[in-house]
Amino acid sequence: MFLKLVKLIGCVVILFLLNPHRALLFLVKMVALGLSWVAWRMEDLATWLDKQFERYRFKFWLIGKPFTVRLAKYERELVVELKKKGYLE
């Protein structure tokens, strides 16, 4: 691992001496590669958090019953009222 890093640094130094603008482009590409990896890891974290929120959404409760049970009850009541008034068939 260390030898590969030394070889890479050596190649960048030689490239910088021969073609300075290409060496700068190489460094920009390496920074972009690193930031791309960070974005990939952040996407994995966001996916994991989404799964956790989805799982715990059904376990969330407010004094007694889970929150989703209360929401389902209110939704059923709303549908019944809308059907009575003729908005839903």
N, C-alpha and C positions, 0 to 999 in steps of 0.2 A: 504494500500500500504506500509506504513512504517513498520507495523507489519510483513508483508511478507518479507520485506528486512532484518529486524532484525532476523527473523527465518532462512532465507537463510544464513546469515553471521554466525549465531550460528551453523548451520549444517556444514558449511565449517570448522569452528574452531574445532568442535568435530571430523570431518573426518580427519582433519590434525593431531590431537593428536593420533587418532587410526591408521591411515594409511597415512603417509605423501606423499608417491608417488601417491596415488589415489587422494589426495587433489590437488596436482599439475596438474594431468591430468584433474581434474574437472575445474580448473582455465583455462587451455589451451582450453578446450571445450567451456567455456563461452566466451573467447576471439574470438574463431573461429565463434561462433554464432553471436557475435556482428559484426564481419567483414563480415559475410555472409549477414547480414541485410543491411550493408552499400553498398555492391555490388548490392543487389537487388534494392536499391534506386537509385544507379548510372545507372543501366540498365533502370529503368523507366525514368530517366532524359534523357538518350541517345535516347530512343524511342520518347519522347516528342520533343526533338530537331530535330530529323529526320523528324517528321511530320511538324514542323515549316519550316524547310528548303525546304521540298517538296512543301509546300503551297506557300512560298514566291519566289520560283524559277520561277514561272510563272509570278510573278508581277515585277521581276527585269527588269530594262530597262536602256538603254544607249542612251541618247539624242533622244527622240522621240518614238521609237517602243520598245516593250518588247524584251528582249534578245532572248527568245525562238522563236519569230517570225523570227528574223534574222537567227538563226540557222536552222530553218525549210526551209527558202528560200535557204540557201547555200546547204543544204542537197538535196533539189529538183534539184538544178543546177548540183550537183555532180552526182546524179543518171542519169540525162539526158546525161551528158558527157560520163559516163561509158557505157550507153546503145548504144550510137553512136559508140563507139569504139569496141563494141561487148563483153565487159566483163560481162555484165548482159543481161539476156534475159527476 
